[in-house]
Amino acid sequence: MSQQVVHPMEKFQRQVRSLVEKKILKPTDSLWKISLLYGDEWPYWKNELQEFDFSMQDPVSMLLAVETWEDEE
């Protein structure tokens, strides 16, 4: 039996999806709006998003559209 490790970005994506479902964020909102909700954790997540070539002006829907998160080795 092997356990799959969930990528941190997948967890983040689920949290953001939940915020959209609760109507706290809109799919058309820019990613930078997440910073208002994540406070001190935002620099970490901003860096992670940028490493996956996201811009802070990209809509939240682009983050939610990602199907697989893989780090380059």
mmCIF file as gemmi writes it, N, C-alpha and C atoms, coordinates in Angstrom:
data_model
loop_
_atom_site.group_PDB
_atom_site.id
_atom_site.type_symbol
_atom_site.label_atom_id
_atom_site.label_alt_id
_atom_site.label_comp_id
_atom_site.label_asym_id
_atom_site.label_entity_id
_atom_site.label_seq_id
_atom_site.pdbx_PDB_ins_code
_atom_site.Cartn_x
_atom_site.Cartn_y
_atom_site.Cartn_z
_atom_site.occupancy
_atom_site.B_iso_or_equiv
_atom_site.pdbx_formal_charge
_atom_site.auth_seq_id
_atom_site.auth_asym_id
_atom_site.pdbx_PDB_model_num
ATOM 1 N N . MET Axp A 1 ? 0.834 -1.185 0 1 0 ? 1 A 1
ATOM 2 C CA . MET Axp A 1 ? 0 0 0 1 0 ? 1 A 1
ATOM 3 C C . MET Axp A 1 ? 0.879 1.25 0 1 0 ? 1 A 1
ATOM 4 N N . SER Axp A 2 ? 0.734 2.08 -1.019 1 0 ? 2 A 1
ATOM 5 C CA . SER Axp A 2 ? 1.515 3.315 -1.045 1 0 ? 2 A 1
ATOM 6 C C . SER Axp A 2 ? 0.578 4.512 -0.895 1 0 ? 2 A 1
ATOM 7 N N . GLN Axp A 3 ? 1.067 5.465 -0.138 1 0 ? 3 A 1
ATOM 8 C CA . GLN Axp A 3 ? 0.283 6.678 0.069 1 0 ? 3 A 1
ATOM 9 C C . GLN Axp A 3 ? 0.767 7.756 -0.879 1 0 ? 3 A 1
ATOM 10 N N . GLN Axp A 4 ? -0.158 8.459 -1.483 1 0 ? 4 A 1
ATOM 11 C CA . GLN Axp A 4 ? 0.215 9.564 -2.345 1 0 ? 4 A 1
ATOM 12 C C . GLN Axp A 4 ? 0.329 10.829 -1.517 1 0 ? 4 A 1
ATOM 13 N N . VAL Axp A 5 ? 1.383 11.565 -1.774 1 0 ? 5 A 1
ATOM 14 C CA . VAL Axp A 5 ? 1.573 12.834 -1.089 1 0 ? 5 A 1
ATOM 15 C C . VAL Axp A 5 ? 0.921 13.924 -1.943 1 0 ? 5 A 1
ATOM 16 N N . VAL Axp A 6 ? 0.098 14.727 -1.329 1 0 ? 6 A 1
ATOM 17 C CA . VAL Axp A 6 ? -0.589 15.799 -2.043 1 0 ? 6 A 1
ATOM 18 C C . VAL Axp A 6 ? 0.344 17.004 -2.132 1 0 ? 6 A 1
ATOM 19 N N . HIS Axp A 7 ? 0.475 17.525 -3.337 1 0 ? 7 A 1
ATOM 20 C CA . HIS Axp A 7 ? 1.312 18.707 -3.56 1 0 ? 7 A 1
ATOM 21 C C . HIS Axp A 7 ? 0.718 19.892 -2.794 1 0 ? 7 A 1
ATOM 22 N N . PRO Axp A 8 ? 1.56 20.724 -2.168 1 0 ? 8 A 1
ATOM 23 C CA . PRO Axp A 8 ? 1.046 21.89 -1.426 1 0 ? 8 A 1
ATOM 24 C C . PRO Axp A 8 ? 0.153 22.803 -2.276 1 0 ? 8 A 1
ATOM 25 N N . MET Axp A 9 ? 0.466 22.918 -3.564 1 0 ? 9 A 1
ATOM 26 C CA . MET Axp A 9 ? -0.354 23.769 -4.429 1 0 ? 9 A 1
ATOM 27 C C . MET Axp A 9 ? -1.748 23.178 -4.64 1 0 ? 9 A 1
ATOM 28 N N . GLU Axp A 10 ? -1.849 21.868 -4.568 1 0 ? 10 A 1
ATOM 29 C CA . GLU Axp A 10 ? -3.163 21.232 -4.692 1 0 ? 10 A 1
ATOM 30 C C . GLU Axp A 10 ? -4.029 21.585 -3.478 1 0 ? 10 A 1
ATOM 31 N N . LYS Axp A 11 ? -3.422 21.581 -2.31 1 0 ? 11 A 1
ATOM 32 C CA . LYS Axp A 11 ? -4.147 21.975 -1.092 1 0 ? 11 A 1
ATOM 33 C C . LYS Axp A 11 ? -4.573 23.444 -1.182 1 0 ? 11 A 1
ATOM 34 N N . PHE Axp A 12 ? -3.65 24.293 -1.63 1 0 ? 12 A 1
ATOM 35 C CA . PHE Axp A 12 ? -3.944 25.718 -1.797 1 0 ? 12 A 1
ATOM 36 C C . PHE Axp A 12 ? -5.087 25.904 -2.792 1 0 ? 12 A 1
ATOM 37 N N . GLN Axp A 13 ? -5.034 25.164 -3.893 1 0 ? 13 A 1
ATOM 38 C CA . GLN Axp A 13 ? -6.073 25.241 -4.922 1 0 ? 13 A 1
ATOM 39 C C . GLN Axp A 13 ? -7.432 24.867 -4.324 1 0 ? 13 A 1
ATOM 40 N N . ARG Axp A 14 ? -7.475 23.832 -3.513 1 0 ? 14 A 1
ATOM 41 C CA . ARG Axp A 14 ? -8.739 23.427 -2.862 1 0 ? 14 A 1
ATOM 42 C C . ARG Axp A 14 ? -9.268 24.533 -1.952 1 0 ? 14 A 1
ATOM 43 N N . GLN Axp A 15 ? -8.35 25.171 -1.21 1 0 ? 15 A 1
ATOM 44 C CA . GLN Axp A 15 ? -8.769 26.256 -0.316 1 0 ? 15 A 1
ATOM 45 C C . GLN Axp A 15 ? -9.345 27.421 -1.119 1 0 ? 15 A 1
ATOM 46 N N . VAL Axp A 16 ? -8.693 27.759 -2.223 1 0 ? 16 A 1
ATOM 47 C CA . VAL Axp A 16 ? -9.178 28.856 -3.066 1 0 ? 16 A 1
ATOM 48 C C . VAL Axp A 16 ? -10.513 28.48 -3.705 1 0 ? 16 A 1
ATOM 49 N N . ARG Axp A 17 ? -10.638 27.233 -4.146 1 0 ? 17 A 1
ATOM 50 C CA . ARG Axp A 17 ? -11.918 26.775 -4.725 1 0 ? 17 A 1
ATOM 51 C C . ARG Axp A 17 ? -13.046 26.922 -3.694 1 0 ? 17 A 1
ATOM 52 N N . SER Axp A 18 ? -12.75 26.595 -2.46 1 0 ? 18 A 1
ATOM 53 C CA . SER Axp A 18 ? -13.729 26.726 -1.388 1 0 ? 18 A 1
ATOM 54 C C . SER Axp A 18 ? -14.132 28.192 -1.206 1 0 ? 18 A 1
ATOM 55 N N . LEU Axp A 19 ? -13.162 29.098 -1.306 1 0 ? 19 A 1
ATOM 56 C CA . LEU Axp A 19 ? -13.451 30.531 -1.18 1 0 ? 19 A 1
ATOM 57 C C . LEU Axp A 19 ? -14.358 31 -2.319 1 0 ? 19 A 1
ATOM 58 N N . VAL Axp A 20 ? -14.164 30.449 -3.502 1 0 ? 20 A 1
ATOM 59 C CA . VAL Axp A 20 ? -15.015 30.795 -4.647 1 0 ? 20 A 1
ATOM 60 C C . VAL Axp A 20 ? -16.424 30.228 -4.437 1 0 ? 20 A 1
ATOM 61 N N . GLU Axp A 21 ? -16.497 28.99 -3.987 1 0 ? 21 A 1
ATOM 62 C CA . GLU Axp A 21 ? -17.813 28.375 -3.75 1 0 ? 21 A 1
ATOM 63 C C . GLU Axp A 21 ? -18.607 29.123 -2.683 1 0 ? 21 A 1
ATOM 64 N N . LYS Axp A 22 ? -17.896 29.695 -1.701 1 0 ? 22 A 1
ATOM 65 C CA . LYS Axp A 22 ? -18.552 30.463 -0.633 1 0 ? 22 A 1
ATOM 66 C C . LYS Axp A 22 ? -18.788 31.916 -1.044 1 0 ? 22 A 1
ATOM 67 N N . LYS Axp A 23 ? -18.431 32.228 -2.302 1 0 ? 23 A 1
ATOM 68 C CA . LYS Axp A 23 ? -18.617 33.576 -2.871 1 0 ? 23 A 1
ATOM 69 C C . LYS Axp A 23 ? -17.766 34.648 -2.18 1 0 ? 23 A 1
ATOM 70 N N . ILE Axp A 24 ? -16.666 34.233 -1.553 1 0 ? 24 A 1
ATOM 71 C CA . ILE Axp A 24 ? -15.725 35.179 -0.951 1 0 ? 24 A 1
ATOM 72 C C . ILE Axp A 24 ? -14.816 35.74 -2.042 1 0 ? 24 A 1
ATOM 73 N N . LEU Axp A 25 ? -14.487 34.892 -3.017 1 0 ? 25 A 1
ATOM 74 C CA . LEU Axp A 25 ? -13.744 35.293 -4.207 1 0 ? 25 A 1
ATOM 75 C C . LEU Axp A 25 ? -14.587 34.955 -5.425 1 0 ? 25 A 1
ATOM 76 N N . LYS Axp A 26 ? -14.342 35.679 -6.522 1 0 ? 26 A 1
ATOM 77 C CA . LYS Axp A 26 ? -14.991 35.362 -7.798 1 0 ? 26 A 1
ATOM 78 C C . LYS Axp A 26 ? -13.942 34.759 -8.723 1 0 ? 26 A 1
ATOM 79 N N . PRO Axp A 27 ? -14.331 33.884 -9.622 1 0 ? 27 A 1
ATOM 80 C CA . PRO Axp A 27 ? -13.376 33.311 -10.568 1 0 ? 27 A 1
ATOM 81 C C . PRO Axp A 27 ? -12.662 34.379 -11.406 1 0 ? 27 A 1
ATOM 82 N N . THR Axp A 28 ? -13.314 35.523 -11.573 1 0 ? 28 A 1
ATOM 83 C CA . THR Axp A 28 ? -12.728 36.605 -12.374 1 0 ? 28 A 1
ATOM 84 C C . THR Axp A 28 ? -11.81 37.518 -11.571 1 0 ? 28 A 1
ATOM 85 N N . ASP Axp A 29 ? -11.781 37.36 -10.249 1 0 ? 29 A 1
ATOM 86 C CA . ASP Axp A 29 ? -10.885 38.175 -9.417 1 0 ? 29 A 1
ATOM 87 C C . ASP Axp A 29 ? -9.432 37.865 -9.755 1 0 ? 29 A 1
ATOM 88 N N . SER Axp A 30 ? -8.584 38.862 -9.62 1 0 ? 30 A 1
ATOM 89 C CA . SER Axp A 30 ? -7.146 38.657 -9.82 1 0 ? 30 A 1
ATOM 90 C C . SER Axp A 30 ? -6.565 37.898 -8.632 1 0 ? 30 A 1
ATOM 91 N N . LEU Axp A 31 ? -5.494 37.148 -8.902 1 0 ? 31 A 1
ATOM 92 C CA . LEU Axp A 31 ? -4.865 36.353 -7.848 1 0 ? 31 A 1
ATOM 93 C C . LEU Axp A 31 ? -4.4 37.201 -6.669 1 0 ? 31 A 1
ATOM 94 N N . TRP Axp A 32 ? -4.023 38.456 -6.893 1 0 ? 32 A 1
ATOM 95 C CA . TRP Axp A 32 ? -3.522 39.287 -5.791 1 0 ? 32 A 1
ATOM 96 C C . TRP Axp A 32 ? -4.577 39.476 -4.705 1 0 ? 32 A 1
ATOM 97 N N . LYS Axp A 33 ? -5.859 39.325 -5.041 1 0 ? 33 A 1
ATOM 98 C CA . LYS Axp A 33 ? -6.908 39.494 -4.026 1 0 ? 33 A 1
ATOM 99 C C . LYS Axp A 33 ? -6.817 38.429 -2.93 1 0 ? 33 A 1
ATOM 100 N N . ILE Axp A 34 ? -6.197 37.294 -3.257 1 0 ? 34 A 1
ATOM 101 C CA . ILE Axp A 34 ? -6.019 36.247 -2.259 1 0 ? 34 A 1
ATOM 102 C C . ILE Axp A 34 ? -5.143 36.765 -1.122 1 0 ? 34 A 1
ATOM 103 N N . SER Axp A 35 ? -4.251 37.682 -1.438 1 0 ? 35 A 1
ATOM 104 C CA . SER Axp A 35 ? -3.335 38.228 -0.415 1 0 ? 35 A 1
ATOM 105 C C . SER Axp A 35 ? -4.097 38.885 0.732 1 0 ? 35 A 1
ATOM 106 N N . LEU Axp A 36 ? -5.258 39.437 0.424 1 0 ? 36 A 1
ATOM 107 C CA . LEU Axp A 36 ? -6.061 40.096 1.462 1 0 ? 36 A 1
ATOM 108 C C . LEU Axp A 36 ? -6.583 39.09 2.487 1 0 ? 36 A 1
ATOM 109 N N . LEU Axp A 37 ? -6.687 37.835 2.061 1 0 ? 37 A 1
ATOM 110 C CA . LEU Axp A 37 ? -7.218 36.786 2.937 1 0 ? 37 A 1
ATOM 111 C C . LEU Axp A 37 ? -6.122 35.973 3.628 1 0 ? 37 A 1
ATOM 112 N N . TYR Axp A 38 ? -4.947 35.925 3.021 1 0 ? 38 A 1
ATOM 113 C CA . TYR Axp A 38 ? -3.895 35.058 3.54 1 0 ? 38 A 1
ATOM 114 C C . TYR Axp A 38 ? -2.858 35.776 4.405 1 0 ? 38 A 1
ATOM 115 N N . GLY Axp A 39 ? -2.874 37.091 4.447 1 0 ? 39 A 1
ATOM 116 C CA . GLY Axp A 39 ? -2.005 37.849 5.346 1 0 ? 39 A 1
ATOM 117 C C . GLY Axp A 39 ? -0.549 37.42 5.318 1 0 ? 39 A 1
ATOM 118 N N . ASP Axp A 40 ? -0.033 36.981 6.472 1 0 ? 40 A 1
ATOM 119 C CA . ASP Axp A 40 ? 1.383 36.635 6.613 1 0 ? 40 A 1
ATOM 120 C C . ASP Axp A 40 ? 1.799 35.439 5.759 1 0 ? 40 A 1
ATOM 121 N N . GLU Axp A 41 ? 0.862 34.59 5.382 1 0 ? 41 A 1
ATOM 122 C CA . GLU Axp A 41 ? 1.186 33.424 4.551 1 0 ? 41 A 1
ATOM 123 C C . GLU Axp A 41 ? 1.328 33.792 3.076 1 0 ? 41 A 1
ATOM 124 N N . TRP Axp A 42 ? 0.865 34.989 2.703 1 0 ? 42 A 1
ATOM 125 C CA . TRP Axp A 42 ? 0.828 35.357 1.3 1 0 ? 42 A 1
ATOM 126 C C . TRP Axp A 42 ? 2.189 35.338 0.611 1 0 ? 42 A 1
ATOM 127 N N . PRO Axp A 43 ? 3.274 35.854 1.201 1 0 ? 43 A 1
ATOM 128 C CA . PRO Axp A 43 ? 4.559 35.819 0.478 1 0 ? 43 A 1
ATOM 129 C C . PRO Axp A 43 ? 4.95 34.411 0.018 1 0 ? 43 A 1
ATOM 130 N N . TYR Axp A 44 ? 4.682 33.414 0.843 1 0 ? 44 A 1
ATOM 131 C CA . TYR Axp A 44 ? 4.989 32.032 0.463 1 0 ? 44 A 1
ATOM 132 C C . TYR Axp A 44 ? 4.154 31.616 -0.755 1 0 ? 44 A 1
ATOM 133 N N . TRP Axp A 45 ? 2.848 31.849 -0.682 1 0 ? 45 A 1
ATOM 134 C CA . TRP Axp A 45 ? 1.972 31.421 -1.778 1 0 ? 45 A 1
ATOM 135 C C . TRP Axp A 45 ? 2.213 32.235 -3.041 1 0 ? 45 A 1
ATOM 136 N N . LYS Axp A 46 ? 2.52 33.501 -2.901 1 0 ? 46 A 1
ATOM 137 C CA . LYS Axp A 46 ? 2.838 34.334 -4.069 1 0 ? 46 A 1
ATOM 138 C C . LYS Axp A 46 ? 4.057 33.761 -4.782 1 0 ? 46 A 1
ATOM 139 N N . ASN Axp A 47 ? 5.085 33.403 -4.02 1 0 ? 47 A 1
ATOM 140 C CA . ASN Axp A 47 ? 6.291 32.817 -4.597 1 0 ? 47 A 1
ATOM 141 C C . ASN Axp A 47 ? 5.971 31.501 -5.304 1 0 ? 47 A 1
ATOM 142 N N . GLU Axp A 48 ? 5.155 30.665 -4.662 1 0 ? 48 A 1
ATOM 143 C CA . GLU Axp A 48 ? 4.774 29.391 -5.279 1 0 ? 48 A 1
ATOM 144 C C . GLU Axp A 48 ? 4.029 29.624 -6.594 1 0 ? 48 A 1
ATOM 145 N N . LEU Axp A 49 ? 3.1 30.56 -6.601 1 0 ? 49 A 1
ATOM 146 C CA . LEU Axp A 49 ? 2.346 30.865 -7.82 1 0 ? 49 A 1
ATOM 147 C C . LEU Axp A 49 ? 3.275 31.352 -8.925 1 0 ? 49 A 1
ATOM 148 N N . GLN Axp A 50 ? 4.214 32.231 -8.575 1 0 ? 50 A 1
ATOM 149 C CA . GLN Axp A 50 ? 5.142 32.759 -9.565 1 0 ? 50 A 1
ATOM 150 C C . GLN Axp A 50 ? 6.062 31.663 -10.113 1 0 ? 50 A 1
ATOM 151 N N . GLU Axp A 51 ? 6.413 30.7 -9.281 1 0 ? 51 A 1
ATOM 152 C CA . GLU Axp A 51 ? 7.241 29.591 -9.76 1 0 ? 51 A 1
ATOM 153 C C . GLU Axp A 51 ? 6.493 28.737 -10.786 1 0 ? 51 A 1
ATOM 154 N N . PHE Axp A 52 ? 5.179 28.767 -10.75 1 0 ? 52 A 1
ATOM 155 C CA . PHE Axp A 52 ? 4.363 28.062 -11.737 1 0 ? 52 A 1
ATOM 156 C C . PHE Axp A 52 ? 3.916 29.022 -12.85 1 0 ? 52 A 1
ATOM 157 N N . ASP Axp A 53 ? 4.626 30.139 -12.98 1 0 ? 53 A 1
ATOM 158 C CA . ASP Axp A 53 ? 4.401 31.133 -14.051 1 0 ? 53 A 1
ATOM 159 C C . ASP Axp A 53 ? 3.065 31.853 -13.995 1 0 ? 53 A 1
ATOM 160 N N . PHE Axp A 54 ? 2.506 31.979 -12.8 1 0 ? 54 A 1
ATOM 161 C CA . PHE Axp A 54 ? 1.307 32.798 -12.647 1 0 ? 54 A 1
ATOM 162 C C . PHE Axp A 54 ? 1.705 34.247 -12.418 1 0 ? 54 A 1
ATOM 163 N N . SER Axp A 55 ? 0.882 35.146 -12.9 1 0 ? 55 A 1
ATOM 164 C CA . SER Axp A 55 ? 1.023 36.575 -12.638 1 0 ? 55 A 1
ATOM 165 C C . SER Axp A 55 ? -0.045 36.938 -11.608 1 0 ? 55 A 1
ATOM 166 N N . MET Axp A 56 ? 0.21 37.936 -10.799 1 0 ? 56 A 1
ATOM 167 C CA . MET Axp A 56 ? -0.774 38.317 -9.791 1 0 ? 56 A 1
ATOM 168 C C . MET Axp A 56 ? -2.016 38.949 -10.421 1 0 ? 56 A 1
ATOM 169 N N . GLN Axp A 57 ? -1.946 39.271 -11.731 1 0 ? 57 A 1
ATOM 170 C CA . GLN Axp A 57 ? -3.108 39.807 -12.434 1 0 ? 57 A 1
ATOM 171 C C . GLN Axp A 57 ? -3.943 38.705 -13.08 1 0 ? 57 A 1
ATOM 172 N N . ASP Axp A 58 ? -3.435 37.471 -13.097 1 0 ? 58 A 1
ATOM 173 C CA . ASP Axp A 58 ? -4.196 36.361 -13.66 1 0 ? 58 A 1
ATOM 174 C C . ASP Axp A 58 ? -5.474 36.149 -12.848 1 0 ? 58 A 1
ATOM 175 N N . PRO Axp A 59 ? -6.54 35.716 -13.515 1 0 ? 59 A 1
ATOM 176 C CA . PRO Axp A 59 ? -7.781 35.455 -12.773 1 0 ? 59 A 1
ATOM 177 C C . PRO Axp A 59 ? -7.67 34.178 -11.931 1 0 ? 59 A 1
ATOM 178 N N . VAL Axp A 60 ? -8.416 34.146 -10.854 1 0 ? 60 A 1
ATOM 179 C CA . VAL Axp A 60 ? -8.469 32.977 -9.969 1 0 ? 60 A 1
ATOM 180 C C . VAL Axp A 60 ? -8.842 31.732 -10.771 1 0 ? 60 A 1
ATOM 181 N N . SER Axp A 61 ? -9.667 31.889 -11.789 1 0 ? 61 A 1
ATOM 182 C CA . SER Axp A 61 ? -10.103 30.746 -12.596 1 0 ? 61 A 1
ATOM 183 C C . SER Axp A 61 ? -8.925 30.004 -13.225 1 0 ? 61 A 1
ATOM 184 N N . MET Axp A 62 ? -7.835 30.708 -13.54 1 0 ? 62 A 1
ATOM 185 C CA . MET Axp A 62 ? -6.65 30.041 -14.113 1 0 ? 62 A 1
ATOM 186 C C . MET Axp A 62 ? -6.015 29.097 -13.095 1 0 ? 62 A 1
ATOM 187 N N . LEU Axp A 63 ? -5.979 29.516 -11.839 1 0 ? 63 A 1
ATOM 188 C CA . LEU Axp A 63 ? -5.448 28.657 -10.775 1 0 ? 63 A 1
ATOM 189 C C . LEU Axp A 63 ? -6.333 27.424 -10.612 1 0 ? 63 A 1
ATOM 190 N N . LEU Axp A 64 ? -7.639 27.631 -10.652 1 0 ? 64 A 1
ATOM 191 C CA . LEU Axp A 64 ? -8.577 26.522 -10.459 1 0 ? 64 A 1
ATOM 192 C C . LEU Axp A 64 ? -8.584 25.547 -11.639 1 0 ? 64 A 1
ATOM 193 N N . ALA Axp A 65 ? -8.113 25.996 -12.799 1 0 ? 65 A 1
ATOM 194 C CA . ALA Axp A 65 ? -8.127 25.157 -14.004 1 0 ? 65 A 1
ATOM 195 C C . ALA Axp A 65 ? -6.976 24.157 -14.05 1 0 ? 65 A 1
ATOM 196 N N . VAL Axp A 66 ? -5.972 24.327 -13.206 1 0 ? 66 A 1
ATOM 197 C CA . VAL Axp A 66 ? -4.813 23.429 -13.23 1 0 ? 66 A 1
ATOM 198 C C . VAL Axp A 66 ? -5.244 22.038 -12.773 1 0 ? 66 A 1
ATOM 199 N N . GLU Axp A 67 ? -4.903 21.032 -13.555 1 0 ? 67 A 1
ATOM 200 C CA . GLU Axp A 67 ? -5.294 19.664 -13.22 1 0 ? 67 A 1
ATOM 201 C C . GLU Axp A 67 ? -4.216 18.908 -12.454 1 0 ? 67 A 1
ATOM 202 N N . THR Axp A 68 ? -2.949 19.208 -12.739 1 0 ? 68 A 1
ATOM 203 C CA . THR Axp A 68 ? -1.845 18.479 -12.095 1 0 ? 68 A 1
ATOM 204 C C . THR Axp A 68 ? -0.744 19.447 -11.707 1 0 ? 68 A 1
ATOM 205 N N . TRP Axp A 69 ? -0.284 19.336 -10.485 1 0 ? 69 A 1
ATOM 206 C CA . TRP Axp A 69 ? 0.816 20.164 -9.977 1 0 ? 69 A 1
ATOM 207 C C . TRP Axp A 69 ? 2.066 19.294 -9.886 1 0 ? 69 A 1
ATOM 208 N N . GLU Axp A 70 ? 3.072 19.665 -10.657 1 0 ? 70 A 1
ATOM 209 C CA . GLU Axp A 70 ? 4.331 18.926 -10.614 1 0 ? 70 A 1
ATOM 210 C C . GLU Axp A 70 ? 5.485 19.915 -10.559 1 0 ? 70 A 1
ATOM 211 N N . ASP Axp A 71 ? 6.417 19.648 -9.632 1 0 ? 71 A 1
ATOM 212 C CA . ASP Axp A 71 ? 7.616 20.465 -9.553 1 0 ? 71 A 1
ATOM 213 C C . ASP Axp A 71 ? 8.601 19.997 -10.613 1 0 ? 71 A 1
ATOM 214 N N . GLU Axp A 72 ? 9.323 20.946 -11.182 1 0 ? 72 A 1
ATOM 215 C CA . GLU Axp A 72 ? 10.385 20.573 -12.117 1 0 ? 72 A 1
ATOM 216 C C . GLU Axp A 72 ? 11.576 20.093 -11.314 1 0 ? 72 A 1
ATOM 217 N N . GLU Axp A 73 ? 12.232 19.09 -11.83 1 0 ? 73 A 1
ATOM 218 C CA . GLU Axp A 73 ? 13.376 18.548 -11.1 1 0 ? 73 A 1
ATOM 219 C C . GLU Axp A 73 ? 14.662 18.94 -11.748 1 0 ? 73 A 1
